[in-house]
């Protein structure tokens, strides 16, 4: 009789476990949605707390918008200015077409003024690049000679001072003289650099003056052929229109930045790992917390490679959750393309000669059938036991 009971139990266990594989190396997984700032600013309000359930579109954090509001106002003013310049340019084109007023006198006066300015700049450049620079270089050479002499005197006095053949006061005087000459040398070098800089500035001024002379010549030629101004006015109108488009785009970008000061939930979920506080200065990209949508979770079960020969996507599965002591149905969604160890931060290296064959585990994604929230809520990271029915 006992043998029959044992046999019945064995047969029952065989049929129960035949065509199924099980692992307790399984965890609930889900989407982790990081929430971060897209703008720089001071946090003025934090409207959620850790582990609070929020809905999609709910306001989470407000960043002080005053700096960006000021930028928006600036961009609006720039757009108004650009639009006014565009209207002025539109008026200028027909006005130039109908009017042929000559500006020769004004252009000639500007040319004379530009040539006079160029002459003054040329004189200043010649002075700064010759006399002043030569004086500064000579001064550096003289100071260098004094410094070298003082250093030589100091070097001769050092062994005498070490042997106490001269007094400390005498040695200190040589040391002070060396330091004074060093300071004089540095000052002279600074003056030389300043003189070189002045020469560069004078050269830049000279070139700018020369450019203005060229510009004045062009203005004279333009005044003599006023009819060509129609093309210029048309180009100015095109430029004004482009400036309007640019100002409008910059305003839209600033308004978009302003919208980023109010951070809303992109999805519904539970607030987790909150690190932001009121008064904190946040940077673009700085994480504040994460949202975990508990309605969209699955199970990542790590099965031994020897168990997966007959596993296919679509097969029925079930997951036992210790928290509730219940089993929930689902199905195999997909099988990972590599083992868990291969996808780890430091994959194993088997080329060292001490290889030991170890059965690897391959992750399998199991999607659960919808679970009513009042029946159970699965959270990412929970350990569960997964079973797949291969037959």
Secondary structure, DSSP 8 states (H G I E B T S, - for coil): -HHHHHHHHHHHHHHHHTTEEEEEEEEEEE--EEEE-SS-EEEEEE---TT-EE-TT-EEEEE--HHHHHHHHHHHHHHHHHHHHHHHHHHHHHHHHH-----HHHHHHHHHHHHHHHHHHHHHHHIIIIIHHHHHHHHHHHHHHHHHHHHHHHHHHHHHHHTTSS-HHHHHHHHHHHHHHHHHHHHHHHHHHHHHHHHHHHHHHHHHHHHHHHHHHHHHHHHHTGGGHHHHHHHHHHHHHHHHHHHHHHHHHHHHHHHTTEEE-SS-EEEES----TT-EE-TT-EEEEEE-TTSEEEEEEEEGGG-TT--TT-EEEEEETTTTEEEEEEEEEEEEEETTTTSSS-----SS-------EEEEEEEE----TTT----TT-EEEEEEE--
